[in-house]
Amino acid sequence: MDMFVVRGGKPLKGRVRVSGSKNAALPIMAASLMADGPVTLHDVPDLVDVRTLSQLLGTLGVISERQADNALRLEVIDDSPVVADYELVRRMRASICVLGPLLARRGRATVSLPGGCNIGDRPIDLHLKGLKALGADIRIERGYVIATAKKLRGARVFLGGSFGSTVTGTCNVMAAAALADGVTTIESAACEPEVADYGDLLNAMGAKIEGLGTPFLRIEGVESLAGAEHHVIPDRIEAATLLIAGAITHGEVSVENVRTDHLSAVLDKLNDVGVRIGIAEDPGGSDRSTLHVLPSEKLTPTECSALPYPGLPTDVQAQFMALLSRADGISVVTDKVFPDRFMHVAELVRLGASIHREGQSAIISGTEKLHGACVMACDLRASAALVLAAMAADGESVIRRIYHLDRGYEQLEHRLNSLGADIRRVNDCAENVPASLRLTQPVENASSLDSPFHAEGAVKLEDGRQIRVDSAESLAPLQSPADAKVKQGPAS
Ligand code: EPU
């Protein structure tokens, strides 16, 4: 297993290009199951999740071939397999995206339920409700969804749930409706750009879908779908992560290949926080822009909520939290899409952030300095937040379990290093932990250390520096979130 060793404190400088969107590419790849010819996708990032899905599609009779310039060619050579096995599905939740296409094209699908997830409950009831409305017979047996339908029929489907609509669920129902008899209307469809991109691919294959990007979709079923060629949209979450990387290191970074229309909420919030961003539209008239992050004097605290699109994406909530941990005051971040997506809080606290969780919100008391520490990544976006915080921290940090990061960011450390970051990928073993992070002996006179918060004790590092160590007990008397240096809510 690999880990990152990050030496922080270096302002980033330079240009970096955003890759194609992971969350658009994955359902789109699954849609190739429905095509009567090859589907060629451009700008598909080379990620672990993409490889996992290629492997799963391989078991379902689809051959995938990598071509130059991040193109991926997919072609069905055997349309008889219908089982998506647990061993592959459990590795990646997006595997559920094969459900709608298999059912629509092959009349049956047996897809493993994906199981638990670090970012909270992730039911698929809305996917199943939509497919049932189109006439599918669905049952759950021994951990598998078993869906059959002789012929799907158009219907009226409402896809709203307690936390908004569903991104991959809308894709599944759209796929099934594209080959159903008659007209389907989906109300409360997800409006995320990745869902619209999925619909664009289906339309390029011959589907008849109207209303993409709105909560109301009208889909007129067609007899068959052909092969097609499609350019995947740029990854808005990666773009946001790179912009925050510039801002959190007080750097000067140009982020290319950005659809600014997909980033309105992120740009608005960065502006609120005081991050200065210039936008250069493509002189050639394409919809891709280059965004320039300029060094900001001071970051202003804010309140923000992660919401379904066009709101602030839940997939940048953790990265925003890392940024706000450097703001000058108290911020509140709420996640209304995944209310338990806060496992990164405890790890950011290890890096010196002052964060207190209250239900589906986190209260962040900005601190002037973050400090290097050993931390553990717990999901994809949390890993990105830890890399950002570690780049902004004084000294060295170790980030473990970066396999989460590799699932969704293409060569992130190489790209950040090309901007001046100092991130090394090394084997995860004790010898590779920098001496500055190996604790040796307790420091006797802890009270002599200059610290604004209660101390449990202090330790001496191998390089001679002394650091303070807190305990949860020492925080019990603290009154306000601003005072709390380390306090965590219930484990999520
Ligand atoms: N939900 C239900 N019932 C359902 C489906 C979802 O209650 O049947 C709830 C979920 O529990 C959640 C909310 O609805 O509270 C939104 O879930 P959604 O179904 O939209 O999420 P998803 O389709 O499983 C995609 C992305 C996620 C991203 C979410 C929200 C892909 C492959 N994944 O997941 O991306 O966080 O939409 O925008 O597109 C990531 O990239 O790190 C990631 C987790």
Residues whose N, C-alpha, C, O or C-beta is under 5 A from the ligand:
A	BS01	EPU	N23 L26 A94 D121 R122 P123 I124 D125 L126 H127 G161 F163 G164 S165 T166 V167 T168 G169 T314 D315 V337 F338 L380 R381
